[in-house]
Amino acid sequence: MESLTLSKETTLHPPMITVCCICNKQRTGVYTWEPLDVSGDSEEIFTHGFCPDCIRQHYPKISNKIYKAYS
């Protein structure tokens, strides 16, 4: 029977940061978005989305459907 050995080395991935693809604000909570603040030697991974203000302004029809679904 083959034995398995677990390595003590674990690779931790940096957290993913959601950034609005229109205004570049970062999501800091469930309903909070703030200006993006990244240092030059940051190891964060970015993903994109839309902040509530930009989705309302640029995609009002979609925004109304989204907010009705979650109300």
MDAnalysis code that builds the backbone (N, CA, C; Angstrom):
import MDAnalysis as mda
import numpy as np

u = mda.Universe.empty(213, n_residues=71, atom_resindex=np.repeat(np.arange(71), 3), trajectory=True)
u.add_TopologyAttr("name", ["N", "CA", "C"] * 71)
u.add_TopologyAttr("resid", np.arange(1, 72))
u.add_TopologyAttr("resname", ["MET", "GLU", "SER", "LEU", "THR", "LEU", "SER", "LYS", "GLU", "THR", "THR", "LEU", "HIS", "PRO", "PRO", "MET", "ILE", "THR", "VAL", "CYS", "CYS", "ILE", "CYS", "ASN", "LYS", "GLN", "ARG", "THR", "GLY", "VAL", "TYR", "THR", "TRP", "GLU", "PRO", "LEU", "ASP", "VAL", "SER", "GLY", "ASP", "SER", "GLU", "GLU", "ILE", "PHE", "THR", "HIS", "GLY", "PHE", "CYS", "PRO", "ASP", "CYS", "ILE", "ARG", "GLN", "HIS", "TYR", "PRO", "LYS", "ILE", "SER", "ASN", "LYS", "ILE", "TYR", "LYS", "ALA", "TYR", "SER"])
u.atoms.positions = np.array([
    [0.844, -1.187, 0.000],
    [0.000, 0.000, 0.000],
    [0.881, 1.239, 0.000],
    [0.521, 2.180, -0.832],
    [1.267, 3.418, -0.967],
    [0.884, 4.391, 0.146],
    [1.864, 5.027, 0.746],
    [1.553, 6.011, 1.784],
    [1.592, 7.410, 1.176],
    [0.780, 8.294, 1.705],
    [0.719, 9.671, 1.233],
    [1.382, 10.583, 2.250],
    [2.165, 11.498, 1.756],
    [2.823, 12.459, 2.625],
    [2.319, 13.853, 2.269],
    [1.864, 14.574, 3.262],
    [1.399, 15.941, 3.033],
    [2.552, 16.910, 3.225],
    [2.676, 17.809, 2.315],
    [3.715, 18.821, 2.403],
    [3.280, 19.914, 3.369],
    [4.223, 20.440, 4.135],
    [3.903, 21.532, 5.055],
    [3.869, 22.871, 4.324],
    [4.378, 22.882, 3.089],
    [4.367, 24.117, 2.315],
    [2.999, 24.307, 1.669],
    [2.419, 25.449, 1.907],
    [1.118, 25.762, 1.335],
    [1.227, 27.071, 0.576],
    [0.709, 27.080, -0.614],
    [0.710, 28.309, -1.396],
    [-0.608, 29.026, -1.168],
    [-0.523, 30.224, -0.641],
    [-1.718, 31.031, -0.439],
    [-1.825, 32.029, -1.571],
    [-2.987, 32.093, -2.177],
    [-3.206, 33.041, -3.254],
    [-3.680, 34.363, -2.681],
    [-3.210, 35.458, -3.234],
    [-3.683, 36.759, -2.746],
    [-5.173, 36.925, -3.035],
    [-5.841, 37.744, -2.253],
    [-7.290, 37.912, -2.457],
    [-7.593, 38.590, -3.790],
    [-8.745, 38.248, -4.341],
    [-9.185, 38.900, -5.574],
    [-9.927, 40.180, -5.216],
    [-9.636, 41.230, -5.929],
    [-10.260, 42.524, -5.680],
    [-11.152, 42.860, -6.866],
    [-12.429, 43.131, -6.587],
    [-13.361, 43.503, -7.647],
    [-13.253, 44.998, -7.906],
    [-13.047, 45.354, -9.173],
    [-12.893, 46.747, -9.576],
    [-13.958, 47.071, -10.624],
    [-14.623, 48.199, -10.469],
    [-15.608, 48.631, -11.465],
    [-14.883, 48.920, -12.776],
    [-15.374, 48.323, -13.860],
    [-14.691, 48.493, -15.151],
    [-14.971, 49.853, -15.797],
    [-15.797, 50.679, -15.183],
    [-16.046, 52.016, -15.727],
    [-15.333, 53.084, -14.901],
    [-15.554, 53.107, -13.586],
    [-14.991, 54.181, -12.760],
    [-13.752, 53.763, -11.957],
    [-13.402, 52.482, -11.993],
    [-12.221, 51.932, -11.310],
    [-12.280, 51.991, -9.786],
    [-13.476, 52.061, -9.213],
    [-13.590, 51.960, -7.763],
    [-13.482, 50.482, -7.393],
    [-12.965, 50.208, -6.193],
    [-12.867, 48.830, -5.735],
    [-13.967, 48.510, -4.749],
    [-14.429, 47.292, -4.798],
    [-15.485, 46.850, -3.881],
    [-14.839, 46.535, -2.537],
    [-15.325, 47.203, -1.494],
    [-14.748, 47.018, -0.158],
    [-15.694, 46.302, 0.789],
    [-16.897, 46.054, 0.346],
    [-17.887, 45.357, 1.156],
    [-19.044, 44.952, 0.270],
    [-20.095, 44.464, 0.869],
    [-21.238, 44.017, 0.082],
    [-21.842, 45.162, -0.709],
    [-22.010, 46.317, -0.081],
    [-22.628, 47.463, -0.753],
    [-21.729, 48.684, -0.789],
    [-20.435, 48.520, -0.558],
    [-19.551, 49.687, -0.511],
    [-18.473, 49.602, -1.584],
    [-18.255, 50.708, -2.242],
    [-17.240, 50.844, -3.279],
    [-16.449, 52.106, -2.987],
    [-15.119, 52.038, -3.051],
    [-14.252, 53.174, -2.761],
    [-13.186, 53.303, -3.845],
    [-12.548, 54.469, -3.958],
    [-11.491, 54.633, -4.958],
    [-10.401, 53.566, -4.798],
    [-9.891, 53.103, -5.909],
    [-8.872, 52.055, -5.930],
    [-7.575, 52.569, -5.343],
    [-6.988, 51.805, -4.438],
    [-5.730, 52.172, -3.801],
    [-4.809, 50.957, -3.857],
    [-3.832, 51.005, -4.758],
    [-2.916, 49.878, -4.934],
    [-1.490, 50.389, -4.859],
    [-0.676, 49.699, -4.073],
    [0.731, 50.073, -4.004],
    [1.460, 49.508, -5.223],
    [2.630, 50.018, -5.516],
    [3.381, 49.620, -6.702],
    [3.789, 48.158, -6.709],
    [4.088, 47.578, -5.559],
    [4.544, 46.185, -5.499],
    [3.457, 45.279, -4.925],
    [2.243, 45.517, -5.308],
    [1.097, 44.755, -4.838],
    [1.020, 43.401, -5.545],
    [0.573, 42.369, -4.827],
    [0.420, 41.036, -5.408],
    [-1.055, 40.662, -5.544],
    [-1.929, 41.632, -5.484],
    [-3.358, 41.346, -5.556],
    [-3.770, 40.942, -6.961],
    [-4.847, 40.177, -7.028],
    [-5.415, 39.756, -8.296],
    [-6.710, 40.532, -8.485],
    [-6.893, 41.100, -9.664],
    [-8.066, 41.920, -9.923],
    [-9.066, 41.191, -10.805],
    [-10.339, 41.433, -10.525],
    [-11.430, 40.971, -11.362],
    [-12.314, 42.180, -11.610],
    [-13.201, 42.110, -12.560],
    [-13.979, 43.305, -12.884],
    [-15.464, 43.084, -12.643],
    [-16.160, 44.176, -12.545],
    [-17.604, 44.173, -12.351],
    [-18.093, 45.595, -12.545],
    [-19.299, 45.870, -12.097],
    [-19.870, 47.214, -12.178],
    [-20.309, 47.640, -10.790],
    [-19.943, 48.859, -10.399],
    [-20.446, 49.384, -9.137],
    [-21.907, 49.792, -9.362],
    [-22.711, 49.876, -8.306],
    [-24.132, 50.232, -8.454],
    [-24.365, 51.564, -9.179],
    [-23.530, 52.563, -8.920],
    [-23.712, 53.864, -9.573],
    [-23.520, 53.765, -11.087],
    [-22.483, 53.071, -11.517],
    [-22.203, 52.964, -12.957],
    [-23.224, 52.091, -13.673],
    [-23.671, 51.012, -13.042],
    [-24.663, 50.172, -13.719],
    [-25.992, 50.921, -13.859],
    [-26.345, 51.742, -12.863],
    [-27.565, 52.555, -12.976],
    [-27.439, 53.595, -14.092],
    [-26.269, 54.222, -14.187],
    [-26.070, 55.290, -15.165],
    [-25.938, 54.747, -16.591],
    [-25.192, 53.685, -16.784],
    [-24.885, 53.206, -18.132],
    [-25.819, 52.099, -18.635],
    [-26.432, 51.362, -17.710],
    [-27.318, 50.253, -18.090],
    [-28.594, 50.284, -17.245],
    [-29.425, 51.315, -17.388],
    [-30.593, 51.475, -16.516],
    [-31.613, 50.334, -16.615],
    [-31.831, 49.785, -17.813],
    [-32.812, 48.701, -17.958],
    [-32.363, 47.449, -17.207],
    [-31.110, 47.112, -17.345],
    [-30.568, 45.947, -16.635],
    [-30.561, 46.208, -15.135],
    [-30.175, 47.408, -14.773],
    [-30.111, 47.785, -13.361],
    [-31.467, 47.623, -12.679],
    [-32.542, 48.061, -13.342],
    [-33.879, 47.932, -12.763],
    [-34.251, 46.468, -12.548],
    [-33.913, 45.604, -13.504],
    [-34.211, 44.179, -13.370],
    [-33.422, 43.556, -12.229],
    [-32.163, 43.928, -12.110],
    [-31.312, 43.380, -11.050],
    [-31.849, 43.791, -9.684],
    [-32.134, 45.062, -9.513],
    [-32.564, 45.538, -8.206],
    [-33.970, 45.058, -7.838],
    [-34.844, 44.831, -8.828],
    [-36.155, 44.259, -8.545],
    [-36.028, 42.802, -8.094],
    [-35.105, 42.072, -8.702],
    [-34.892, 40.663, -8.353],
    [-34.373, 40.494, -6.924],
    [-33.576, 41.444, -6.458],
    [-32.985, 41.326, -5.131],
    [-33.723, 42.138, -4.065],
    [-34.839, 42.740, -4.422],
    [-35.606, 43.541, -3.448],
    [-36.624, 42.692, -2.716],
])
